[in-house]
Structures are given as structure tokens and as C-alpha cells.
């Protein structure tokens, strides 16, 4: 089960950084609803995902999904193997061009971007940037692509952004920084 990440939960943030930074990516799966339309790895610098991104790392499995608890919306992280669920399919994303550059490389840092989803709600993560050194990055954020292919905030779907300029410009209302910016979990 994935857990919604709140800024006030420093122990969980430390655990996320500890499990991810230094790990090597071995496999990437996008979990989709069976009728979501995505059956092959997407092309291009932005990928839409219905349910979750599952990274098989040298240190174990890390899954990132969207989550809502009452009025708090954000990214949730879990450490469990993927369960086969009826109506859910996995798309092996490491075959797409953007992930081919990253698979086999160690994650050198992870940055969290925060937002307040509703007035008086605690800050939650809406975007995570995984850095692989040598100018290589992948950003996992809440959102979807609009009709022109631009990121737009949508709390119950995920985007993978590989273009630095797009990630730097994507900042929904309520966010304290863009999808690119944020604080390193190494310093939490």
C-alpha cells in the first residue's frame, strides 16, 4: 500500500531519500487501467499514466501513485511488489527512449516539490524529480497533458516529464515551486 507523503512527516521523507538515492534503476512499469489506452511505451518527452509508476531498483521496489485523503491530494509512495489486480495492466516503460538513458544508472538525488491542495490542508508532495547525474532527470508529477500537449494539473493521474524546460514551467496553483524545483530529500 502506498502512503501519501506530507511535508510534516520528516521520518518518511528521510526513508524515501534513503531507499532511492544511490539505487540503480533496473525496470520501469506504468500501471494503467485496462481500458486506459496505453498498451505500449509512450513516445515523447511527457508520458501520462493512469495509476502508478513502479521502479524496480537495486534496493527494492518503489511505487509512486496519486492519492487523496479527504481534501489532501498528492503523491504516495510504497515499497511493495506489484500485485496483479483485475482491470489493471502494466506497460514496460524502460523500453521507451527516455527511460533507456536512465535504466542501469544510479539515482544521485531526489527533489520534492510541495503544494497545498485545499485551504487549511497540510503540504503534500505533488512532484518528485529523480536525478541521475550528467544532466539526466525524470520528474513524476500529478497532472495530465492538455489538448496541445502541455502539462495541466489533474490530481488523479500522473505525468512523467523528461524535458527540463517543460518541468521548470509546470507549476499549478497551490504549489510552492515548479515540478523541477523543490528541496532535496538528502537534506531533510
Secondary structure, 3 states (H helix, E strand, C coil): CCEECECCCHHHHHHHHHHHCCCEEEEEEEEEECCCCCCCCCCCCEEEECCEEEEEECCEEEEEEEEEECCEEEEEEECCCCCCCCCEEEEEHHHCHHHHCCCCCECCEEEEEEECCCCCCCCEEEEEEEECCCCCEEEEEECEECCCCCEECCCCCEEEECCHHHHHHCCCCCECCCCCCCEECCCC
